[in-house]
Amino acid sequence: MRSPSKPSAPATSAPTAWDKTAEATAKPRRAAPSAADRDGEPRLRIFAAAEAVFAKRGFDAATLREITEAAGVNIAAVNYYFSSKEELVRQVLDRRMTPYTAARLAALDARLADADGAPLSVADLVEVMVRPIVELSRDEDGGRSLIRLLLQVRARPSEDTIRVFIDRVDPLVHRFVDALQMAAPHLTRADIYWRYNFAIGSVMQVLADADPISFRLRRQSDGACDTTDDEAIVRELVAFVTAGFLGPVAPPRAIKPSSSPAGTHRMPASAS
């Protein structure tokens, strides 16, 4: 006599976008899971380890061995989740840049909505530019890991790292330039791009000096400039950058008369 069949198991719902295991379950396994795969969240551990190693050693000098040792996984786990070191670099940058750009976009949209079509002040826009990067650049240990990563990109750019900025940051930059054009009509669009670039340079400089590894500004000022105080950093940056945007335009470049005798032609210095 046949035993009654067991009722089928209830269908489980598909993993949500926020389910940390969704990516792993969505991909077909290419091999039996290693101990590292069964132990906690290896992908997140790789992310955390890679960010720390890249920030400390730089993208080029960092090795996968250092990252895997810090994460407690093997090389196969890195290859499984990221396929290559280059892809790991790109995803680490993207993961760190996304909250920063999202916060700036949300703050800008909120300010524009409150203004209801009226131009915002330069100071309002500058605070929206500055505050998110100051507040989101500090990591759990009080360091400035985001700034260290960005400095690595600036010092040794690559096609992969620059692509993250083109995709994530540049559209937001254009939004700020549009808003600043309305707030500072005495400036041309070229003026605003120049000054926006100078503004970001100022932010990077002070936050690099505010890193606990350095505390350079704090030492130079004998403690008068407290770079452990993010609110003080925001206040001083907003005042400085706002003054830069409100300042006069640069005078046109004077055309120097040629000192060459008539009928002669001098090669430009750049051609030598």
N, C-alpha and C positions, 0 to 999 in steps of 0.2 A: 504494500500500500504506500502510495506516495505521500510524503509529508506535505502539509500545506506550505505554499510558498510564502516567503517572508515579504512583508510590505516593503515597497521601495522606499529608499531614503528621500526625505523631502528635498526639493531642489533648493540649492543655496543661491543667494543673490549674488550678482556679479560684484567684484570689488569696486569700491568707489575710487575717485581720483585721488582721494586723500589716504587710501589704504596703503600703508607702507610696503605691503607685500604684493601690491598689484603688478608691479613691473616684473617681479620675479615669476609670478604665476602666469603672466601673460606670455612669457617667453618659453619656448620649448627647451627643455634641459638637453644640453649637449653631452653631459656626462653625469655620473652619479654625484650627488651633492657632497661636498667636502665637509669636514668638521667645522671649518670656518663659516660655511654657508648655513649650517644648522645652529650656529652659536650667535644668537642675537641678530643684529642688523648689520651685516658686513658692509653693505653699500654705504650706509651712513657713517660707519667707522672709517671707511676709506676716504670719504669726503672730508671728514674732520682731520684725519691724519695728513691728507694731501694739502689741505689748506695751511696747516701749521708748517709743514716742511717747505712748501713753496714760498710762504711768507718769510721763512728764516733763511733758506738757501737759494732762492731764486728758481725760476722754472727750468733753466738750463742745467744748473748744478745739481738740482734734486734728482735722486734716483728712485726707481720703483722699489728697490730693496729697502731704502729708508722708509718709504711710505708703508710698505706692507708690514715691516717690523713694528712700526708705530700703531698700525691698525689691527695687528694680530691676525693677519690673513696671509695667504700665499699669493704668488704672482698670478696663478691661474684665476683667482678671484677678481683681480684687477682686469685681466683680459676678458673675463666673462661679462663684467658689468660695464666696462668702458672701452674695450677693444684695443686701446693704445694709450700711451702717456699723453699724446697730443689731445686726444678726446677727453681725457681726465682733466687736463689743464682748462680746456674750453668749458667743461661742465662745472668745474669749481668756480671759475670766474662768473659764469652765468648764474649759478646758485647764489653767489654773494651780491651780484649786481641787481638781480631781480627785485629783492625787497627795497633796495635803495631807490631805484628808478620808480617803482610803484608808489613809494611814499612821497616822492617829489611830485609825481603826476597827480596823486590824490590831493595833495596840499594845494597845488596850482589850480586844479579844477574847483576846489572848495572856495578858494579866494576869488576866482573869477565869477563863480555863482553868486557869492555874497555881493560882489560889486554890481551885478545885474547890468552888465554892458558898459559901465563906466570904467575908464582906465584905472588900473591899480597904481599906487605909488611905487617908485623905484625901490624904496626901502622894503615895502611889502614883498615885492618879487624877489629881492635879494635874500630876504629871510627864508622864503620858500626854497630858494636855491641851496642855501647854506645849511639850514638846520638838519635836514634828514641825513646828510653825509656826516655831520659831526656826531649826531646821536647814534647812527647805525654803524659807524665805523669801529666802535669799541666792542671788543669781543668779551667772552666770559671771564677772561683773565685780566681784563682792564687794558689789554694791548690794542693796537690799531691794525689788526690783521688785514682789513679791507684796504687801508692806505698802503700797507706794505705790498700787497698784491698789485695795486694800481701803479705803484712806483716801479715794480718789476715790468709791467706792461710798457710803461713809458720809456724805461731804460733799454729794454730788449723787445721791441715789438715784433710780432709775427703775424702772418696772415690769419691764423686761427684766433689769436687774442684780439686783433683789431676788428675782426668780424663781429665779435661779441659787442663791441662798442658801437659799431655801425648799426647793428640790429636793435640793441637795447637802449643806447643813450642818445644817439643822434636825433631820432624823431622828437625826443623830449627837448633837446637843445633848441630845435627849430621852434617849438611851442614857446619857449622862454624868450627867444629872440623876437617873435611876433608880439608878445606882451610888452617887452621892454621897448619896442619901437613906439608903441602907443604911450608908454610912460615917459619916454625921453625923446620927444619929437625933434630935438635939436641935433640928434645923432643920426647919421646915415646907417643903413643896415650893416655896411662894412665896419663902421665904428663899433656897433653893438657886438658883432662877432669878435672883434679884437678884444673888447673889454670883458666879454663873457669869458674868453680864454684866459685873460689875466686874472679874472676873479677865481676861476677854478685853480689856477696856479697858486694863488694866495691861500686857498683852503688846503690844498695839498701840502704846502710848505709848513703852515702852522700845525697841522695835524701830524706831520712827520716829526716835528720838533716836540709835539705833545706826547709822543709814544714813550711809555715808561722805559724802553730800552735806551732812549736818548735824554728826554727832559731837557733838551738844549736851551730852549727859550727860558724855561724856569731857572736853570742855572745861570744863564747870562744876566737875567734880571734880578738875581739874588732873591728869588721867590716873589718878586712884585707881580710877575705875570703868572698866575696860577693856572697852568694848563691841565690840571686835574679837574677843573671846573668847566664842564661843557657849556653851561649857560654863559659864562664869561667869554669863552671862545666865540660862541654865536654872536654875542653882543658886539664884540670888537670887530669881528669879520663883517657884520652887517654895516657898521659905521664906516669902515674902510672901503668896502666894495661899493656902497652907495655913493660915497664921495667920488669914487672913480667914474661911475656912470654919469654923475651930474656935472663932472668937470668939463671944461671947454674942449672943443675938438682940436685935434692936432693941426698945426699950421701946414699948409701945403708945402711939399718939398721944393726947395729952391733949385732951379736949374743952373748949374755952374757953367760959366762960359768956357768954351774950349780953349785950352792953352797951347794947342798944336798950331804950328805955322800953317798959313793958308795953303791948301793943296796937298797936305799930308794927311795920313790916316794912321791912327794909333790903334793897335789891337786892344780890345778890352782886357782888363786884368784877369777876368775869369777864364780867358782863353789861353792864358800862359801856362 
